[in-house]
């Protein structure tokens, strides 16, 4: 069994990541007296209160059963409390397995606790069920049904039929029994547990604090990747408040930090250093973007002007392997400046296909535009290449030669990108065009 605290200390102190830090093993490790973590997607953290297990997050619908089995292999006590750090599907979807275990063993259902905004989130997931299935497939490089989701027209009706009866979040996901607005304190067994709300990745996020033991359950405020504060397909994130929450955590002086993704961290100074680095990175982006906004800069100027130092992004817990700073810049703009990017033509734009056809006509055809895109690839300008490949694809929505070229360009773009979100969306774009090629 890997000593998770020893592993995280070695990686943080050395700055060298030579093994995976975001592990999904569904194995349980006891990391402190009466405290255990099941590494999953997301993790479940369990405290043996003496009067039942208090668990933080239920993992997702696909992993929750294995998480419950791991917990039962550690303790036979029932789960008395289930705290949601926030309402994302990979944190609450596994609750159905917690409920099933309670019913099977003749125990009461766990008392579910969360922030008051979780109910609205669960309602929104039901209302936008198919949309969430689509964007999550695309985030991981998939195209539902290998359909064309954007190049050459809409397939909304087909997608609705394909997704009929499928749930982004299981209908039997447990809703919170008790909610709070800003803070709450629970006595669980012989321990007080403070719950603190702060907007960060979501508007319903909390972090939990065990004051007697100096334990911190950080949820997704710490994920051993660059903060998921920019996600291009999801609702608003809150980098300003995220950084402030990390500063508040430092002030509490935690000696053990247990995240919902990644490795637990031990040591007051080590934890403070990690939290400070994450907060400082977010604060730098916010301050830089707002300064340029106050000067009247467009989003285009800001995106290509603001960047974090390479040594910051090389830290083991700040690598941009899931989200990335450029996407956070978009979210800062959206939070403080709205959705318009400052280019007058994009305030009320013509359809992409109309603009693309006009450009292709002026250039001498979609094949000429694609050829220019391929030249841009050879010159190492993948950003320009993708713009031109899209124009060619929109101008010739049914041309298999054009779309074979577009797919090849996006595959090269995917390979050059560090973050899962970029890789997933660019892979999905390639597969959109390959679906046209293979008709």
Secondary structure, DSSP 8 states (H G I E B T S, - for coil): ---HHHHHHHHHHH----S-SS-----EEEEETTEEEE-SSS-EEEEE-SSSEEEE----TTTHHHHHHHHHHH--S-EEEEE-SS--HHHHTTHHHHHHHHHHHT----EEEEETTHHHHHHHHHHTHHHHHHHHHHHTT--GGG--SSTTS--HHHHHHHHTT--SS-TT----SEEESSEEEEEETTEEEEEEE--SSSSS-EEEEETTTTEEEEETT--SSS-S---TTSS---HHHHHHHHHHHHHHT-SEEEESSS--EE-HHHHHHHHHHHHHHHHHHHHHHHHHHHTT--HHHHHTT----HHHHTSTTT--SSS-HHHHHHHHHHHHH-S--S-GGGTS---HHHHHHHHHHHHTSHHHHHHHHHHHHHTT-HHHHHHHHHHHHHHTTT-HHHHHHHHHHHHHHHHH--SHHHHHHHHHHHHHHHHHHT-
